[in-house]
Amino acid sequence: MSTTIATAFDQLDLTASIVTIGTFDGVHRGHQMLLQRAIDRGHELGLPCVVVSFEPIPTSILRPDRFRGRICGAQEKQERLLSAGADVLLIVEFTRTLAEWSAEEFIGRLLAVTGMRELWVGEAFALGKNRAGDTAHLEGLGDRLGFVVQAVARLAGAGGVISSSLIREAVISGKVEVAAALLGRHFNVRGEVIRGFQFGRTIGYPTANVAPPDGLAPLADGIYASTVRLPGDENVYPSMTYVGTRPSVNSGARAIESHLLDFDADLYGQVIDVSIRHRFRPDQHFPSIDELVAQLRRDEAETRAYFASEPPPRN
């Protein structure tokens, strides 16, 4: 079956399916387990698995003052949901109007276009106005409307139950190994390479300056070991990535800059993926350019030593 991607209910017309719903920010290990269970159930019954998600992230609309950023951009999330094996992907636009829908209204619309036989959700899932549609409420709806709710226990990992919030806090505090353990992969920054001040080129450390997706959870400032993937290139390039406001050159603008080791090519305008693997140190101010360069050389040596012991995958 070819994959269907829809952005509205009326773009679907299925007579029977397995459905799973979630925000799926980051598509972390807990999400992956839920998706696999639902997809496997679809295979068992010979039914397509419909994955329903929301854009933008609901919290960013309902509680923008409390939202600390998303774990991956909308396009990357879509790619990861499709890679997980979704047969049908329905991305519902989340608005304040949608937030006023009752669970009955949302499920009724979904049931009409998917022929939902089973609904697979996390055990703490809830939808509808005031989150009234928790699993118990959904089970009651299922009894009346003819579908079964399968509530999956959440997966535990380093630091507790795996959640997007836990991963977000790990990223913001620079604990990228913790984030990787919870995600099942390294935290990734995808963005277009843009022209910066080009200062790095003048001191022997040219960098690819990345404009990350709007609203991405902000990495803690500092120097990181990272890897870079280029579009259409299966190679993985070791790199060291700087995150910060360049206090030594007083630019003031926050930047994400990656220096690819032993690499020389024009990357401007290309969309690259920067996977963050290990934080060496926080950002700091250096009183002279010579001292900055000396520290960068130490950072480079440390990055090379890291990759000597933790080599990136080869394709």
C-alpha positions in Angstrom: 0.0 0.0 0.0 1.4 3.4 -0.9 1.6 6.0 1.9 -1.2 8.7 2.0 -0.5 12.1 3.5 -3.5 14.2 4.4 -4.0 17.6 6.0 -7.8 17.5 6.4 -10.4 14.9 7.4 -12.2 15.0 4.1 -9.1 13.9 2.2 -9.6 10.4 3.7 -12.2 7.8 2.8 -11.3 4.5 4.5 -13.8 1.7 5.4 -11.6 0.2 8.2 -8.3 1.0 9.9 -6.2 1.0 13.0 -5.7 4.6 14.3 -3.1 6.1 16.7 -3.1 9.7 17.8 -0.4 11.9 19.3 1.5 15.1 19.1 4.6 12.9 18.5 7.1 15.8 19.1 10.5 14.2 18.5 9.1 10.8 17.7 11.0 9.5 20.7 11.4 5.9 21.9 8.0 5.9 23.7 6.3 7.1 20.5 8.2 4.6 18.5 6.9 1.8 20.7 3.3 3.0 20.4 3.6 3.4 16.6 5.1 -0.1 16.3 2.3 -1.7 18.4 -0.4 0.0 16.3 1.3 -0.8 13.0 1.9 -4.4 13.9 -1.8 -4.7 14.9 -2.8 -3.3 11.5 -0.6 -5.9 9.8 -2.2 -8.6 11.9 -5.7 -7.6 10.9 -4.8 -6.7 7.3 -5.7 -3.1 7.9 -3.9 0.2 7.2 -2.5 2.1 10.2 -3.6 5.8 10.3 -1.3 8.0 12.3 -2.9 11.3 13.4 -0.8 14.2 14.6 -1.1 18.0 15.0 0.7 21.0 13.7 1.7 23.3 15.2 2.4 21.7 18.6 -0.8 22.3 20.6 1.1 23.7 23.7 2.7 26.4 21.5 -0.9 27.7 20.7 -2.6 27.1 24.1 0.2 28.0 26.4 2.9 29.8 24.5 4.4 31.3 27.6 5.1 27.8 28.9 6.2 26.2 25.7 10.0 25.7 25.7 10.4 24.7 22.1 9.9 21.6 19.9 12.3 18.7 19.5 12.2 18.5 15.8 10.6 20.5 13.0 7.4 19.7 11.3 9.0 18.2 8.2 11.4 16.1 10.1 8.6 14.8 12.3 6.6 13.9 9.2 9.5 12.0 7.8 10.1 10.1 11.0 6.4 9.1 11.3 6.5 7.8 7.7 9.8 6.0 8.4 8.1 4.3 11.4 5.7 2.6 8.9 2.5 4.7 8.9 0.3 3.7 6.0 -1.7 7.0 6.3 -0.5 10.2 7.9 -3.1 12.8 8.8 -1.7 16.1 10.0 -4.4 18.1 11.6 -4.0 21.9 11.8 -4.2 22.8 15.5 -6.0 26.0 16.2 -7.9 27.5 19.2 -11.1 26.6 17.3 -10.0 23.0 17.2 -9.2 23.1 20.9 -12.8 23.9 21.6 -14.0 20.7 19.9 -15.3 18.0 22.3 -13.7 14.5 22.2 -17.0 13.3 20.8 -16.8 15.7 17.9 -13.2 15.0 17.0 -13.6 11.2 17.3 -16.9 11.3 15.3 -15.2 13.1 12.4 -12.2 10.8 12.6 -14.4 7.6 12.7 -16.4 8.8 9.7 -13.3 9.0 7.4 -11.1 6.2 8.7 -13.6 3.4 9.7 -11.5 3.1 12.9 -11.7 -0.4 14.4 -9.1 0.2 17.1 -7.7 3.4 18.6 -4.1 3.1 20.0 -2.9 5.8 22.4 -0.6 6.3 25.4 -2.0 5.7 28.8 -1.9 9.4 29.7 -3.5 10.5 26.4 -6.4 13.0 26.4 -8.0 15.1 23.7 -10.9 17.5 23.3 -11.9 20.6 25.2 -10.2 20.7 28.6 -8.6 17.4 27.8 -11.9 15.7 28.8 -11.3 12.8 26.4 -9.0 10.7 28.5 -8.7 7.0 28.0 -11.7 6.1 30.2 -13.9 8.6 28.3 -12.6 7.3 25.0 -13.4 3.7 26.0 -17.0 4.8 26.7 -17.2 6.4 23.2 -15.8 3.2 21.7 -18.5 1.1 23.4 -21.1 3.3 21.8 -19.6 3.8 18.4 -18.0 0.4 17.8 -14.3 0.8 18.2 -11.8 -0.6 20.8 -9.3 1.6 22.7 -5.9 0.2 23.4 -4.0 2.3 26.0 -0.3 1.5 26.0 1.8 2.0 29.1 4.5 4.6 28.8 8.1 3.5 28.4 10.7 4.2 31.2 14.2 5.4 30.4 17.1 7.4 31.9 15.6 9.9 34.4 12.0 8.5 34.4 9.1 7.9 32.0 10.2 9.0 28.5 8.4 12.2 27.4 9.0 15.0 25.1 9.2 17.4 28.1 12.0 15.3 29.6 13.9 15.4 26.3 13.3 19.1 25.9 14.8 19.8 29.3 17.8 17.6 28.5 18.5 19.5 25.3 18.1 22.9 26.9 20.5 22.0 29.7 23.1 20.5 27.3 22.7 16.9 28.5 22.6 15.7 24.9 23.6 12.1 25.8 20.5 11.9 28.0 18.4 13.3 25.2 19.9 10.7 22.8 19.1 7.8 25.2 15.5 9.0 25.4 15.1 9.7 21.7 16.8 6.6 20.4 19.1 8.8 18.3 21.1 12.0 18.6 19.3 15.3 18.9 19.2 16.9 15.4 19.2 20.4 14.1 18.0 20.7 10.5 18.3 24.0 8.7 19.5 25.9 5.7 23.2 27.0 5.6 23.1 30.8 5.6 25.8 33.5 5.3 27.1 34.7 8.6 29.9 37.0 9.5 32.4 34.6 7.9 34.8 35.3 10.8 35.6 31.6 11.2 37.1 31.5 7.8 39.6 34.2 8.7 41.0 32.2 11.6 41.1 28.8 9.9 37.8 27.5 11.1 35.2 28.0 8.4 31.7 27.1 9.6 28.3 26.2 8.2 25.9 28.6 9.9 22.5 26.9 10.3 19.2 28.6 10.6 17.2 26.0 12.7 13.4 25.6 12.4 11.4 28.2 14.2 10.5 27.2 17.7 13.1 24.5 18.1 14.1 23.9 21.7 17.3 25.9 22.3 20.5 23.9 22.9 22.6 25.1 25.8 25.4 27.3 24.6 28.8 25.7 24.1 31.0 23.5 22.0 29.8 20.1 20.8 31.0 17.1 18.9 28.5 16.6 16.1 28.0 15.0 12.7 26.6 16.6 9.6 24.6 15.0 6.8 24.3 16.8 3.5 21.3 16.5 1.1 21.8 13.6 -1.4 25.0 12.5 0.3 25.0 9.3 2.4 28.2 10.1 4.1 28.3 11.3 7.7 30.9 14.1 8.4 32.4 14.5 11.8 32.3 18.1 13.0 32.5 20.4 16.0 29.5 22.7 16.5 29.4 26.0 18.3 26.2 27.3 19.9 26.1 30.8 21.4 26.3 34.5 20.9 30.0 34.8 19.9 30.9 36.9 23.0 34.6 37.1 21.9 33.7 39.0 18.7 30.7 40.8 20.2 28.2 39.8 17.5 25.3 39.4 20.0 23.3 37.2 17.6 22.8 33.6 18.7 24.3 31.2 16.2 24.6 27.5 15.5 27.8 27.0 13.5 29.4 23.7 12.5 33.0 23.2 11.4 33.3 20.0 9.3 36.6 18.3 9.9 38.7 17.7 6.8 36.0 19.1 4.5 36.1 22.0 2.1 33.0 22.8 0.0 30.5 25.5 -0.5 27.3 24.6 1.5 25.4 27.9 1.2 21.7 27.4 0.6 21.8 23.7 1.3 19.6 22.2 4.1 21.8 20.1 6.4 21.2 17.9 9.4 23.5 18.5 12.4 23.4 15.7 15.0 24.6 16.8 18.4 26.6 14.0 20.1 28.6 15.4 23.1 29.1 18.8 24.9 32.7 19.6 25.6 32.4 22.9 27.4 30.1 26.0 27.8 30.5 29.1 25.8 33.0 31.6 27.1 34.6 35.0 26.3 38.3 35.2 25.3 40.1 38.5 25.7 42.0 38.2 22.4 41.6 36.4 19.1 44.8 34.5 19.6 43.4 33.0 22.8 40.1 32.2 21.0 42.1 30.4 18.2 44.2 28.5 20.8 41.0 27.2 22.5 39.5 26.3 19.1 42.6 24.2 18.4 42.1 22.4 21.7 38.4 21.9 20.9 39.4 20.4 17.6 41.9 18.0 19.2 39.2 17.0 21.7 36.7 16.5 18.9 39.1 14.3 16.9 39.8 12.3 20.0 36.1 11.8 20.6 35.5 10.5 17.1 38.5 8.2 17.4 36.8 6.5 20.2 33.2 7.1 19.1 33.3 6.9 15.2 30.2 7.9 13.3 28.4 5.3 11.2 29.8 4.7 7.8 27.5 4.2 4.8 
